[in-house]
Amino acid sequence: MSIESRLDELGIVLPAAAAPVASYTPVVVEGGLAYVSGQLPFVDGALVTGRVGDDVSLEDGQAAARACGLMIIAQLKAAGIDLNNVKRVVKLGAFVCCTPNYTDQPKVANGASDLMQDVFGEAGVHARAAVGVPALPLGAAVEVDAIIALNPT
């Protein structure tokens, strides 16, 4: 099954790829790897802001991480990468804006991790870091970046 068909089966409509908010490019392909810059969580066109453990619940944090994952996939497509050429999601880095005593960053990051596995199957199983931070760009609640291995074209 193609990845596009899998997205349809899951009822997933990818968002429009967000423009960079600073001096960087969203995707760099080098040596068979696509490096996707940190993506912010947009749900229904609005940025999810706040701090998990304060004004953002675990469930809303997970939804924000999933939205970051959707944006990662959208950025791959916008960079002209055929999603069927994704060999493996190698690693995700999840940054969770949270209170100092919050310790469920891995559970928040599961929103993006579970999405990658749902979309790419075994190729979506990856290594990961989930880190709590005091602030993120534009006040975002979560940011996720990715390293994706590509099949030779």
C-alpha positions as CSV (number, residue, x, y, z in Angstrom):
1,M,0.0,0.0,0.0
2,S,1.3,3.5,-0.8
3,I,1.8,6.0,1.9
4,E,-0.8,8.3,0.4
5,S,-3.3,5.4,0.5
6,R,-2.3,4.7,4.1
7,L,-2.9,8.4,5.0
8,D,-6.3,8.2,3.3
9,E,-7.1,5.0,5.2
10,L,-6.2,6.7,8.5
11,G,-8.3,9.7,7.6
12,I,-5.3,12.0,7.7
13,V,-5.2,15.2,5.7
14,L,-1.7,16.7,5.8
15,P,-1.5,20.4,6.6
16,A,0.1,22.9,4.3
17,A,3.8,23.0,5.0
18,A,4.6,25.9,7.3
19,A,7.1,28.5,6.2
20,P,10.3,28.8,8.3
21,V,10.0,31.3,11.2
22,A,13.7,32.2,11.0
23,S,16.9,31.7,8.9
24,Y,16.8,28.0,8.0
25,T,15.4,25.6,5.5
26,P,12.7,23.1,6.5
27,V,14.4,20.1,5.0
28,V,17.9,19.2,4.0
29,V,18.7,16.0,2.1
30,E,22.3,14.8,2.4
31,G,23.8,11.3,2.2
32,G,20.5,9.5,1.9
33,L,19.0,11.2,4.9
34,A,16.4,14.0,5.2
35,Y,16.9,16.2,8.1
36,V,13.7,18.0,9.0
37,S,14.0,21.1,11.0
38,G,11.9,21.4,14.2
39,Q,8.2,21.7,13.4
40,L,5.7,23.5,15.5
41,P,2.1,22.2,16.3
42,F,-0.6,23.8,14.2
43,V,-4.1,22.4,14.8
44,D,-6.8,23.8,12.5
45,G,-4.4,26.5,11.5
46,A,-3.7,27.7,15.0
47,L,-0.5,27.3,16.9
48,V,-0.8,25.2,20.1
49,T,0.9,27.3,22.8
50,G,1.4,27.1,26.5
51,R,3.2,24.8,29.0
52,V,2.4,21.2,29.5
53,G,1.8,20.6,33.2
54,D,0.4,24.1,33.6
55,D,-2.2,25.3,31.0
56,V,-1.7,22.3,28.5
57,S,-2.9,18.8,29.5
58,L,-1.0,15.6,28.7
59,E,-3.6,14.8,26.1
60,D,-3.4,18.2,24.5
61,G,0.4,17.9,24.5
62,Q,0.2,14.5,22.8
63,A,-2.2,16.1,20.2
64,A,0.4,18.9,19.7
65,A,3.2,16.4,19.2
66,R,1.0,14.5,16.6
67,A,0.5,17.9,14.8
68,C,4.2,18.3,14.7
69,G,4.5,14.9,13.2
70,L,2.0,15.7,10.6
71,M,4.0,18.9,9.7
72,I,7.1,16.8,9.4
73,I,5.4,14.6,6.8
74,A,4.0,17.7,5.1
75,Q,7.5,19.2,4.9
76,L,8.9,16.0,3.3
77,K,6.2,16.3,0.6
78,A,6.8,20.0,0.1
79,A,10.5,19.3,-0.4
80,G,9.5,17.0,-3.3
81,I,10.2,13.8,-1.5
82,D,8.0,10.9,-2.5
83,L,6.7,9.5,0.8
84,N,7.0,6.0,-0.6
85,N,10.8,6.6,-0.7
86,V,10.9,6.8,3.1
87,K,13.1,3.9,4.1
88,R,13.0,4.5,7.8
89,V,12.2,7.2,10.4
90,V,15.6,7.1,12.1
91,K,15.1,9.5,15.0
92,L,12.7,12.1,16.4
93,G,13.7,14.8,18.8
94,A,10.7,16.1,20.8
95,F,11.0,19.3,22.9
96,V,8.2,19.8,25.4
97,C,7.6,23.3,26.9
98,C,6.7,22.3,30.5
99,T,6.8,23.1,34.1
100,P,10.1,22.4,35.9
101,N,8.8,19.4,37.8
102,Y,7.0,17.8,34.8
103,T,8.3,14.3,33.9
104,D,6.0,12.9,31.3
105,Q,7.8,14.3,28.2
106,P,8.1,10.7,26.8
107,K,4.3,10.4,26.9
108,V,3.8,13.7,25.2
109,A,6.3,12.7,22.5
110,N,4.3,9.5,21.8
111,G,1.9,11.7,19.9
112,A,4.5,12.1,17.1
113,S,6.0,8.6,17.5
114,D,2.7,6.8,17.3
115,L,1.8,8.8,14.2
116,M,5.0,7.8,12.4
117,Q,4.4,4.1,13.2
118,D,0.8,4.4,12.1
119,V,1.8,6.0,8.8
120,F,5.0,4.2,7.9
121,G,4.5,0.9,9.7
122,E,7.7,-0.8,10.8
123,A,9.7,1.8,9.0
124,G,8.2,4.4,11.4
125,V,9.8,2.8,14.5
126,H,12.6,5.1,15.5
127,A,15.1,6.2,18.1
128,R,14.0,9.3,20.1
129,A,14.8,12.0,22.6
130,A,12.1,13.7,24.6
131,V,13.3,16.8,26.5
132,G,11.5,19.3,28.7
133,V,12.4,22.9,28.0
134,P,11.3,26.2,29.6
135,A,10.3,27.9,26.3
136,L,9.9,27.2,22.6
137,P,9.7,29.5,19.5
138,L,6.5,31.5,19.3
139,G,5.3,30.1,22.7
140,A,4.7,26.7,21.2
141,A,3.9,23.8,23.6
142,V,5.9,21.2,21.6
143,E,8.5,21.1,18.8
144,V,9.6,18.0,17.0
145,D,12.5,17.5,14.5
146,A,13.3,14.4,12.5
147,I,16.0,12.4,10.7
148,I,14.5,10.3,7.9
149,A,16.4,7.7,5.8
150,L,15.4,7.7,2.1
151,N,15.6,4.9,-0.5
152,P,17.9,5.8,-3.4
153,T,16.0,7.3,-6.3
